[in-house]
Amino acid sequence: MKYAIITGASKGLGESIAKRLLQEQIAVISVSRTENKELKSLAMDKGIEYKHISCNLSLETEIQEVFMEIAHCLFENQPTEILLFNNAGVIEPIQKVGNLDQTPIIRNIKINLIAPMLITNLFLSKAHLTNTKVTIINVTSGAAIRSIEGWSVYCSSKAGLNMFTQTTAVEQADLETKHTIIGFSPGVMDTGMQETIRSTTEDAFKELEKFKEYKEKNMLLDTDTVAHRLVDLVLTGTPESGKVYHIKELLET
C-alpha cells in the first residue's frame, strides 16, 4: 500500500494534492496546524485511511517528535512506497533588507527550508532499514531562481531548498538507492499566499501592481489543476531525481 504525507494540507495546493491522492485510493497523513474537515469526510466516503496530525513546522523539536512518530507507524506497516510532499511554506516577511524584523526571517527559513531538510533526513534514514521506496516532492518557487525585490528571505529559502533537493539526489544516486527526490515549482496560484502578497505595500514590494493584476485578470492558476499535473507526474510518470519541475512545462505536455 502507498502512503502520502503532506505538510500544509489544510488549504491551498496541499488540500488539492490530498484530495486527488484520496481519489487515487492512497492513504493520506495531513500535517498542519489545523485540520481540513473536508479531507476527513472524503476519506470516510472513499473508505481510505486518513489521519491529521497537528504540527508547528517552525519548531524543530516538534518536527522531530511528530515525524519520528509518523515514520515509526508507517514503516512498521511495510508500505510499498511513501510519498512525502514538503508543501508547507510562508512568503513573509515581505520587506526590503534593512527593514526586516528578525523573528519572521527565522520563521521563514525554518518552515521553508529547515523543516523539509529535517523531515527528508529522517525518512531517508528510516527507509535505509527497509525495502520501502520514498519519493520526496519539495514544493519550491520560481522565486528560487529570480531575484524579487522585497522577497529576499523567500527567494533565499527556496533557492536553498532547490540546492538541497539536487544535492540529496546526487547522494542517493551514489548510494544506489531507489529513492527519488524532486522539486516542483507550482507557478502563481490563487491561494492565501497571493492574498498576503496583494495586501502589502509598494514600498516593501516593487511588483505589487503586477500581482494585483494577476487576480484582476483571472491569471492565477487553480490549485486543483496544478495538483492534478503534479500527482500525474508522481504516479504515472517517471520523475527524474534531482530535477526541479515547473508547472508551465507540465501543462504543455
Secondary structure, DSSP 8 states (H G I E B T S, - for coil): -EEEEEETTTSHHHHHHHHHHHHTT-EEEEEESS--HHHHHHHHHHT--EEEEE--TT-HHHHHHHHHHHHHHHHHT--SEEEEEE--------S-TTS--HHHHHHHHIIIIIHHHHHHHHHHHHHTTSS-EEEEEEE--GGGSS--TT-HHHHHHHHHHHHHHHHHHHHHHHTT---EEEEEE--SBSSHHHHHHHTS-TTT-TTHHHHHHHHHTT-SB-HHHHHHHHHHHHHHS---TT-EEEHHHHHH-
